[in-house]
Amino acid sequence: CVHGALQQLAGLPGLFSTAKIFHHPELRLRPRFLNDSLRFYGAVPHALSGNESLDLQSINAWVRGASKGLLPALLPALPPQPHLLLLSAVHLRAAWRIPLDPAQTVPLPFLRPGQPSRKVPTMTSTKYPVASFTDSRLQVQVGRLELSGGLSLVVLLPRGPLGALKTLERALDPPTFLALLRRAAHTPPRATALALPRMHLDLALDVVPLVHDMDFGLFLDAELCGLAAGPAAVDTARHRAVLALDEAGVEVAAAMATSGARSAVVL
């Protein structure tokens, strides 16, 4: 059951996961969907007011609270004539098992493909415990840094020219990626000279073109798991994620907004 798997994932220490439903007042949601949403995710539907500004504020305020403030907003504007909005968000905060010393953070060059290197604050240690190995086939160095609660941060560092990052990304199909993670999990840590950039990455993405390329028909005739009577089509799907690394540990947040229209017109 996918719901049970998601509940098990949400039980990880430091991980917070939640969902919310915003809908047109006249949309009749099916009781079974409402019961399952409340049972598995604690999601209670909220009717849109019809005031675009207030509804947008309410949605982004929910995202901000669900992400513990790491995501200040998700939607720059409401989809045209929103009929249904499904929101989900996750947040994780985990400290390093062995803290990094802020006094050892120094500016070091950060290499960027096609651009000059730039000095950025870099967390350093001469003998930090890292479980690491090099995969000769993929030409990548893998490092696992331990976090609190039995979690770990896994870092992949391509070997060779700067353009090797794209080559590595293409080679990381699910079986290959899982094999790297399993090997990293079974590699014991050893004292390592560490230089890890302190960072704050923020990425917003329109998911619709990506799923359109998969051509699963989702956006043409989806019934969205039978949550409401009548056909519905996904017309907007927006994702935003933030990753922050500092001397205290790792903080991650992500949110997704999926908008459903009453129907889709196909020519």
C-alpha positions, 0 to 999 in steps of 0.5 A: 500500500503506497499510503503505508509506505509514505507513513513509514517514510514520514516516521523518520526522525526529523522528517515532517510531512503534510498535505492540504486540499484547496477546492472550489466551493461547488466541487463535491469531493467523494466521501471515500477520498475525504476519509482516506485523506484524513486517515492517512495524511490528516488533510482536511479540505479548505474551500477557496474564497473566490478572492484571488489575492486572499486565496494565494496568501492562504496557500503560500502561508500554508507552504511557509508553515509546512516547510518551517519557513524554509519556503516563503512561497510556492505559487507566484499566482493562482492558476486560471479559474482554480477548481482544485489544488492539492498541496504537499510538503516535506521538511527535514532538519538533521544535525551532523553526528559530529559537529563541524567547527565554524572557526574552520570555515574558510573561503575556498574556490568553487569550480563552475562549468563554463564560468570562472571559479568563485570563492565561497565559505567552505566548511573544512576539517583535517580528520572528519569521519567520511565513508568514501569510495571511488567508482571507476566505471562512473568516474565518481567519488562517493562520500557519506557523512553521518547525521543524527537519527541514523541518517546520512548525507551522500555526496557525489563528486565527479572525477575529471573535467567540469563537464563530467557532471552531465555525463554522471547525471545521465548514467545515474539510472535508478538501479545504478543510483541505488547500488551506489547508496547501498555501497555507501551505507556499508562503507565504514567511515575513516578520517578524511580531509573534508572541504564542503561548501556551505550552501543554500540551494533553491529550485522552482520547477514547472512539472507539467512539461516534464510529465507531458514528455512521459506521455502517460495521458495524465493531463488529458483524462485523469480522474485524480484517483476518483477524488471527485465526480466527473473527469478532471485534468491536471493543468498546473503542477509546480514544485519548489525545493530548498537544500541548506548545508551549514556547520550545524547540519542539513535542512531540506524542504520541498513542496508541490502544488497540483491544480486540477481543471474541471475537464480537458479539451482535446483536438 
